C-alpha cells in the first residue's frame, strides 16, 4: 500500500465529511487507506462516518487524548509506505497525493513534505513553511518584525521567507495540518511527542526528522485549503500557550537560557500593545450570491436556506469576476456545487480570484450543507440545507 491518510477529528463533523470526501476522490487511482481517529467528539462525527463512509477505518477514542497521541494511535494501525498527517478542516485536490508522492519518491534524503496551504478566501498561509524557532526567530514572529522587513534574511526566518510561496525547496519546519513522510521514518523518530504542548508538536517532529540527517521540503505545486481559524483568540492566552510551546521545544532540544524569557516577555508586551491599537474589522455585507452549478434545483435549495436571491452563474457572470475590484464593486459570495465542480477546480479558482470583493463557500457533493470561511482568523461557518 502506498499511503495511509491519518485524520484526527474533534467536534468538526461537517469539516470532517468534506475532508474525507476530498481524500477519497484524491485516492481513486492510488493504493491507499483513510484512518479517522475521533477524540471523543460530542457531535455526531462518528455516526456520520459510519453512515456515509462505512468502508473507512474509524477509531473511536473514549477520551480526548490530544493531537500527538491521537495521531500516534492512528499511525499504529497504518499499513502504507507513506503517511499523510491531515487536519479534518482541510480540502485536498484530486491530484494532491499523486503529485506529492511523485515528488517524495524523487528525493533520496526525504524527511517530510508539505504543500501550499490556503485559507478559505484563497490566500496563502505563511505557516506552510517555517524555520527553526530559536528564541530570536520566535521574537521576530511575536513582534511582527517579519512583516516589517519581508525581504530581510535576518527577520524572515520564522516563515522561511528565503522561499517564495510558489518556490519548491528545503525548509526546516512544516505544519501538522498536512505532512507526508515515510511511515518507517515516523516510527524511527517516535512519532509525535505526546508530552508536547499545543503549537509545538509539528515543530518538534520536523526538527527530530532533521536530526536524523533528512531534509524537509516545501512543495507548492498542489494547494490544500485549510480552514484553520485559531482555536485560541490571539490575546494574552495565545501568547501564554505560544510561550509554553517554545519553552517545551527549547527545553527538549536546546539549553533554555535567560535570553529566552527576555525575548518572549518583550515580544508578548509588544504583541499586546499592537493588538490593542489594531482597528477592529467589520463584517462584510454580502450583496449578491452566485451559485456555480449546472443544476437549477440547487438554486432553489440554496435560496430557501439563505433567504436570499441566488443567481445561477453562467459564463457571463464568470467573466465579471475579472472586472476591476474597486471600492464600488459589489461584495459577492460564490458557492461552488461540488457535484459539478471538482475540488481541484474550486481550489484553483479561489487562488486566482482571491479578493476583498469575493468570499467562497462549497456545497460538497451529495451533502446537505454549505461550508466555508471568510477569514484565516476564523474556522468558518456551516449552513445546513433544509
Residue, then its C-alpha position, 0 to 999 in steps of 0.5 A: x500500500x502506498x499511503x495511509x491518510x491519518x485524520x484526527x477529528x474533534x467536534x468538526x463533523x461537517x469539516x470532517x465529511x468534506x475532508x474525507x470526501x476530498x481524500x477519497x476522490x484524491x485516492x481513486x487511482x492510488x493504493x491507499x487507506x483513510x484512518x479517522x481517529x475521533x477524540x471523543x467528539x460530542x457531535x455526531x462525527x462518528x455516526x456520520x462516518x459510519x453512515x456515509x463512509x462505512x468502508x473507512x477505518x474509524x477509531x473511536x477514542x473514549x477520551x480526548x487524548x490530544x493531537x500527538x497521541x491521537x495521531x500516534x494511535x492512528x499511525x499504529x494501525x497504518x499499513x502504507x509506505x507513506x503517511x499523510x498527517x491531515x487536519x479534518x478542516x482541510x480540502x485536498x485536490x484530486x491530484x494532491x497525493x499523486x503529485x506529492x508522492x511523485x515528488x517524495x519518491x524523487x528525493x533520496x534524503x526525504x524527511x517530510x513534505x508539505x504543500x501550499x496551504x490556503x485559507x478559505x478566501x484563497x490566500x496563502x498561509x505563511x505557516x506552510x513553511x517555517x524555520x527553526x524557532x530559536x528564541x530570536x526567530x520566535x521574537x521576530x514572529x511575536x513582534x511582527x518584525x517579519x512583516x516589517x522587513x519581508x525581504x530581510x534574511x535576518x527577520x524572515x526566518x520564522x516563515x522561511x521567507x528565503x522561499x517564495x510561496x510558489x518556490x519548491x525547496x528545503x525548509x526546516x519546519x512544516x505544519x501538522x495540518x498536512x505532512x507526508x513522510x515515510x511511515x518507517x521514518x515516523x516510527x524511527x523518530x517516535x512519532x509525535x511527542x505526546x508530552x508536547x504542548x499545543x503549537x509545538x508538536x509539528x515543530x518538534x517532529x520536523x526538527x527530530x526528522x532533521x536530526x536524523x540527517x533528512x531534509x524537509x521540503x516545501x512543495x507548492x505545486x498542489x494547494x490544500x485549503x485549510x480552514x484553520x481559524x485559531x482555536x485560541x483568540x490571539x490575546x494574552x492566552x495565545x501568547x501564554x500557550x505560544x510561550x509554553x510551546x517554545x519553552x517545551x521545544x527549547x527545553x527538549x532540544x536546546x539549553x533554555x537560557x535567560x535570553x529566552x524569557x527576555x525575548x518572549x516577555x518583550x515580544x508578548x508586551x509588544x504583541x499586546x500593545x499592537x493588538x490593542x491599537x489594531x482597528x477592529x474589522x467589520x463584517x462584510x455585507x454580502x450583496x449578491x450570491x452566485x451559485x456555480x452549478x449546472x443544476x437549477x434545483x440547487x438554486x432553489x435549495x440554496x435560496x430557501x436556506x439563505x433567504x436570499x436571491x441566488x443567481x445561477x452563474x453562467x459564463x457571463x457572470x464568470x467573466x465579471x469576476x475579472x472586472x476591476x475590484x474597486x471600492x464600488x464593486x459589489x461584495x459577492x459570495x460564490x458557492x461552488x456545487x461540488x457535484x459539478x465542480x471538482x475540488x481541484x477546480x474550486x481550489x484553483x479558482x479561489x487562488x486566482x480570484x482571491x479578493x476583498x470583493x469575493x468570499x467562497x463557500x462549497x456545497x460538497x457533493x451529495x451533502x446537505x450543507x454549505x461550508x466555508x470561511x471568510x477569514x484565516x482568523x476564523x474556522x468558518x461557518x456551516x449552513x445546513x440545507x433544509 
